[in-house]
Amino acid sequence: MSAQPVLAATNLTLSRGGRELFSNLSFELKPGRIVQIEGANGAGKTSLLRILSGLSRYGFEGTFSCAVPCLYLGHNSAVKGMLSPRENLSLHVAGRGDHPSSDIDEALARVGLYGYEEVLSHRLSAGQLRRVNLARLYLSDCPLWLLDEPFTAIDKTGVAELEQLFVRHAQAGGAVIMTSHQTLSLDYPVHTLNLREGMVSG
């Protein structure tokens, strides 16, 4: 019996400023899948992720359902400037299971922030703030990841590590749906979601 979808959308339609971004978009996302959203700049990729994450509750037509908890990482780093990276991540995982400080420090090291654990975040660069946000992936127990341009301001080594993290997450039964201006280089099937055509097998 095939696995039940973790996310399903039916006839999603979104217009902004009198312009239709996408219409009648229907798809299912099943466990183990990595999906890259395709579309030109301004086509509604970020808007779609915000809808699916529950952050945009109005202004669209159609329905969607999510059967599992999800983690959404957007363009803006949700990092509090007066807290250190370690404190930000401690706040993020509070009440979400047992995450000792060693796990948090390891997550920061994996995104290239070793030695910055106690620096106040307002002193970090935009790229470093982005990395603090991405460190949440290494601490996440959410089955579904919704990621908006996760490779922004990340070097080649960091990109390769994130790609392998996506594969491990999918192999463990999780799912990833993401936007990216670059082509994924994975030894794993990558599906595409075209905003005009719906889900396409990779």
Sequence and secondary structure as in RCSB ss.txt:
>XXXX:A:sequence
MSAQPVLAATNLTLSRGGRELFSNLSFELKPGRIVQIEGANGAGKTSLLRILSGLSRYGFEGTFSCAVPCLYLGH
NSAVKGMLSPRENLSLHVAGRGDHPSSDIDEALARVGLYGYEEVLSHRLSAGQLRRVNLARLYLSDCPLWLLDEP
FTAIDKTGVAELEQLFVRHAQAGGAVIMTSHQTLSLDYPVHTLNLREGMVSG
>XXXX:A:secstr
     SEEEEEEEEEETTEEEEEEEEEEE TT EEEEE  TTSSHHHHHHHHHTS  SSEEEEEEE S EEEE S
S    TTS HHHHHHHHHTTSS   HHHHHHHHHHTT TT TTS GGGS HHHHHHHHHGGGGG   SEEEEEST
TTT  HHHHHHHHHHHHHHHHTT EEEEE SS    SS  EEEETTTEEE  
